[in-house]
């Protein structure tokens, strides 16, 4: 024991060397003293079933084999040939149109009925307004319904007129349809100007909004404004007497405009 006390360090080193040598020998011989016997579980390797799931895939090519019916579509071009022959009956239809056009010369014989209009035309007065904008509003409404509308100056009012019509009977039928507006039938052109009074035309426009803008400017300085529509919108001031004419022209000139006398 005395030796062990004096040489315990050497004994410990020797023991460790012996253990390492034993471990190396066991490793080389394939013996693992720490392995557990439960490692035998791997036998359930028969998981090769996945390939069985892929087995149904081969049947998929079967639908691809069903595609052969598509070539039958090649039969479509065959009907196109008869379509070229179809134009041949078309010329036969053209002579028919020519035969139908022949009766049209007989229509000119129907023109004489227009002659019965005895010197003058008939018109239907639908309303008269001191505010030209109201007259334009009514004219738009009637035009939208298909009536031939014009505006006339009647005193210091703008009158809305429908027409002209060739016969009084036709004008009265229109007046009956527009009786809700108090329509009245009259014969002739625009109403005759009052004796000793005239109108001063300040402008003529293609666009309604331009005529309304000028009418508003004239009304702001206290001038009586009327509108006349006979293809264009004519803005007029009046009626005025010869004595008032120069004063009215001066007011118009102050606005940078020019007034022209019209009947």
C-alpha positions as CSV (number, residue, x, y, z in Angstrom):
1,X,0.0,0.0,0.0
2,X,2.9,2.3,0.6
3,X,3.9,1.9,-3.0
4,X,0.3,2.8,-4.1
5,X,0.4,5.9,-1.9
6,X,3.6,7.0,-3.4
7,X,2.8,6.1,-7.0
8,X,-1.0,6.6,-7.2
9,X,-0.7,9.1,-10.0
10,X,1.2,6.5,-12.1
11,X,-1.4,3.9,-11.3
12,X,-4.2,6.2,-12.4
13,X,-2.5,7.0,-15.7
14,X,-2.0,3.3,-16.3
15,X,-5.6,2.6,-15.6
16,X,-6.8,5.2,-18.0
17,X,-4.5,3.9,-20.7
18,X,-5.9,0.4,-20.2
19,X,-9.5,1.7,-20.5
20,X,-8.7,3.5,-23.7
21,X,-7.0,0.5,-25.2
22,X,-10.0,-1.7,-24.3
23,X,-12.3,0.8,-26.0
24,X,-10.2,0.8,-29.1
25,X,-10.3,-3.0,-29.2
26,X,-14.1,-3.1,-28.8
27,X,-14.6,-0.5,-31.6
28,X,-12.4,-2.5,-34.0
29,X,-14.3,-5.7,-33.2
30,X,-17.7,-4.0,-33.8
31,X,-18.9,-4.6,-30.3
32,X,-20.9,-1.7,-28.8
33,X,-21.5,-2.3,-25.1
34,X,-23.9,0.7,-24.9
35,X,-26.3,-0.3,-27.8
36,X,-29.9,-1.1,-26.9
37,X,-31.7,-4.2,-28.1
38,X,-34.8,-2.2,-29.3
39,X,-33.1,-1.2,-32.6
40,X,-34.7,-4.3,-34.2
41,X,-37.9,-2.2,-35.1
42,X,-36.8,-1.5,-38.7
43,X,-38.5,-4.6,-40.1
44,X,-41.7,-2.7,-41.2
45,X,-39.9,-1.7,-44.4
46,X,-42.8,-2.9,-46.6
47,X,-43.7,0.8,-47.2
48,X,-43.2,0.2,-50.8
49,X,-47.0,0.8,-51.1
50,X,-46.4,4.3,-52.5
51,X,-45.6,2.9,-55.9
52,X,-49.0,1.2,-55.8
53,X,-50.6,4.7,-55.6
54,X,-48.7,5.6,-58.7
55,X,-50.0,2.5,-60.5
56,X,-53.3,4.2,-61.4
57,X,-51.4,6.8,-63.3
58,X,-50.8,4.4,-66.3
59,X,-54.6,4.3,-67.0
60,X,-54.5,8.1,-67.7
61,X,-53.1,7.7,-71.2
62,X,-56.4,6.0,-72.0
63,X,-58.2,9.4,-72.3
64,X,-55.5,10.6,-74.6
65,X,-56.3,7.8,-76.9
66,X,-59.9,9.2,-77.1
67,X,-58.6,12.2,-79.0
68,X,-58.6,10.5,-82.4
69,X,-62.2,11.6,-83.0
70,X,-60.8,15.2,-83.5
71,X,-59.6,14.5,-87.0
72,X,-63.3,14.2,-88.0
73,X,-63.3,18.1,-87.9
74,X,-61.6,18.0,-91.3
75,X,-65.0,17.5,-92.8
76,X,-65.8,21.2,-92.2
77,X,-64.0,22.6,-95.2
78,X,-66.2,20.6,-97.6
79,X,-69.4,22.8,-97.1
80,X,-67.4,25.9,-98.0
81,X,-67.3,25.0,-101.7
82,X,-71.1,25.4,-102.2
83,X,-71.0,28.9,-100.7
84,X,-69.0,30.0,-103.8
85,X,-71.9,28.9,-106.0
86,X,-74.4,30.8,-103.9
87,X,-73.6,34.2,-105.5
88,X,-75.1,32.9,-108.7
89,X,-78.7,33.2,-107.6
90,X,-77.9,36.8,-106.4
91,X,-77.9,38.2,-109.9
92,X,-81.3,36.8,-110.3
93,X,-82.5,39.0,-107.4
94,X,-81.0,42.2,-108.9
95,X,-83.3,42.1,-111.9
96,X,-86.2,41.8,-109.5
97,X,-85.1,45.1,-107.8
98,X,-85.0,46.7,-111.3
99,X,-88.6,45.5,-111.8
100,X,-89.6,47.0,-108.5
101,X,-88.0,50.3,-109.4
102,X,-90.1,50.6,-112.5
103,X,-93.3,51.4,-110.6
104,X,-91.6,54.4,-108.9
105,X,-92.0,56.6,-112.0
106,X,-95.7,56.5,-111.3
107,X,-95.1,58.3,-108.0
108,X,-94.6,61.7,-109.6
109,X,-98.2,61.6,-110.6
110,X,-99.0,61.9,-106.9
111,X,-97.2,65.4,-106.8
112,X,-100.3,67.3,-107.9
113,X,-102.0,67.0,-104.5
114,X,-99.4,69.5,-103.2
115,X,-100.9,72.1,-105.6
116,X,-104.1,72.7,-103.5
117,X,-102.1,75.0,-101.2
118,X,-103.8,78.3,-102.1
119,X,-101.2,81.0,-102.0
120,X,-99.8,80.9,-98.5
121,X,-98.9,78.4,-95.7
122,X,-100.5,77.5,-92.4
123,X,-98.6,77.6,-89.1
124,X,-99.5,76.7,-85.5
125,X,-98.5,79.2,-82.8
126,X,-97.8,77.3,-79.6
127,X,-96.8,80.0,-77.2
128,X,-95.3,83.5,-76.7
129,X,-92.8,84.4,-74.0
130,X,-91.2,87.6,-72.7
131,X,-88.1,85.5,-71.6
132,X,-86.4,84.1,-74.8
133,X,-84.9,81.3,-72.7
134,X,-88.4,79.9,-72.0
135,X,-89.2,80.1,-75.7
136,X,-86.1,78.1,-76.5
137,X,-86.9,75.5,-73.8
138,X,-90.3,74.9,-75.4
139,X,-88.8,74.8,-78.9
140,X,-86.3,72.1,-77.8
141,X,-89.2,70.1,-76.3
142,X,-91.2,70.3,-79.5
143,X,-88.2,69.6,-81.7
144,X,-87.5,66.4,-79.7
145,X,-91.0,65.3,-80.6
146,X,-90.4,65.7,-84.3
147,X,-92.2,69.0,-84.9
148,X,-90.6,71.6,-87.3
149,X,-90.2,74.6,-84.9
150,X,-89.2,78.2,-85.5
151,X,-89.2,81.3,-83.4
152,X,-90.8,84.6,-84.4
153,X,-90.9,88.1,-82.9
154,X,-94.4,89.1,-81.9
155,X,-94.3,92.6,-80.4
156,X,-91.9,92.3,-77.5
157,X,-92.4,88.6,-77.1
158,X,-90.7,85.6,-78.7
159,X,-93.3,83.3,-80.2
160,X,-92.9,79.6,-80.7
161,X,-94.3,78.4,-84.0
162,X,-94.7,74.9,-85.6
163,X,-95.0,74.6,-89.3
164,X,-95.5,75.5,-92.1
165,X,-98.2,73.1,-93.3
166,X,-99.6,72.9,-96.8
167,X,-103.3,72.7,-95.7
168,X,-105.3,74.2,-93.0
169,X,-106.7,70.7,-92.1
170,X,-103.2,69.4,-91.5
171,X,-102.3,72.5,-89.4
172,X,-105.5,71.9,-87.3
173,X,-104.6,68.3,-86.7
174,X,-101.3,69.5,-85.3
175,X,-103.0,72.2,-83.2
176,X,-105.3,69.5,-81.8
177,X,-102.3,67.4,-80.8
178,X,-100.7,70.5,-79.1
179,X,-103.9,71.9,-77.5
180,X,-102.3,71.5,-74.1
181,X,-100.1,74.4,-75.1
182,X,-103.0,76.6,-76.2
183,X,-102.0,76.1,-79.9
184,X,-103.6,78.4,-82.5
185,X,-103.6,78.1,-86.3
186,X,-102.8,81.1,-88.5
187,X,-102.0,81.6,-92.2
188,X,-99.0,83.4,-93.6
189,X,-95.4,84.3,-92.7
190,X,-94.2,85.9,-89.5
191,X,-96.6,88.5,-88.1
192,X,-96.5,91.9,-89.7
193,X,-94.5,94.5,-87.8
194,X,-96.5,97.1,-85.9
195,X,-96.9,100.3,-87.8
196,X,-94.2,102.9,-87.0
197,X,-92.2,100.4,-85.0
198,X,-89.1,98.3,-86.0
199,X,-86.5,95.8,-84.6
200,X,-82.8,96.2,-84.2
201,X,-80.8,93.0,-84.8
202,X,-77.7,92.8,-82.7
203,X,-76.4,89.3,-83.7
204,X,-77.0,86.0,-85.4
205,X,-75.6,82.7,-84.2
206,X,-75.5,79.1,-85.1
207,X,-75.4,78.0,-81.5
208,X,-78.2,78.5,-79.1
209,X,-76.0,79.1,-76.1
210,X,-74.3,82.1,-77.9
211,X,-77.6,83.6,-78.6
212,X,-78.8,83.2,-75.0
213,X,-75.5,84.8,-73.7
214,X,-76.1,87.9,-75.9
215,X,-79.8,88.1,-75.0
216,X,-78.8,88.0,-71.3
217,X,-76.3,90.8,-71.7
218,X,-78.9,93.0,-73.5
219,X,-81.6,92.4,-70.9
220,X,-79.2,93.5,-68.1
221,X,-79.2,97.0,-69.6
222,X,-83.0,97.0,-69.8
223,X,-83.5,96.4,-73.5
224,X,-86.5,94.3,-74.7
225,X,-85.0,91.2,-76.4
226,X,-86.7,88.7,-78.7
227,X,-85.3,85.8,-80.6
228,X,-86.0,84.7,-84.2
229,X,-85.0,81.3,-85.4
230,X,-85.1,80.6,-89.1
231,X,-82.1,78.4,-89.6
232,X,-80.0,80.6,-87.3
233,X,-80.6,82.3,-83.9
234,X,-81.2,86.0,-84.4
235,X,-81.0,88.3,-81.4
236,X,-83.2,91.4,-81.8
237,X,-84.2,94.4,-79.7
238,X,-87.6,95.9,-80.0
239,X,-90.0,96.7,-81.2
240,X,-88.9,100.4,-80.9
241,X,-90.3,103.5,-82.3
242,X,-88.2,105.8,-84.7
243,X,-87.8,108.2,-81.8
244,X,-86.3,105.5,-79.5
245,X,-84.1,104.1,-82.2
246,X,-81.0,106.2,-81.7
247,X,-81.2,105.9,-77.9
248,X,-81.4,102.1,-78.2
249,X,-78.5,102.0,-80.7
250,X,-76.4,104.0,-78.2
251,X,-77.1,101.5,-75.4
252,X,-76.1,98.7,-77.8
253,X,-73.0,100.5,-78.9
254,X,-72.0,101.0,-75.2
255,X,-71.7,97.2,-75.0
256,X,-69.4,97.2,-77.9
257,X,-72.0,95.8,-80.3
258,X,-73.7,97.1,-83.4
259,X,-77.5,97.2,-84.1
260,X,-78.9,96.9,-87.6
261,X,-82.5,97.9,-88.4
262,X,-84.7,95.0,-89.6
263,X,-88.4,95.0,-90.5
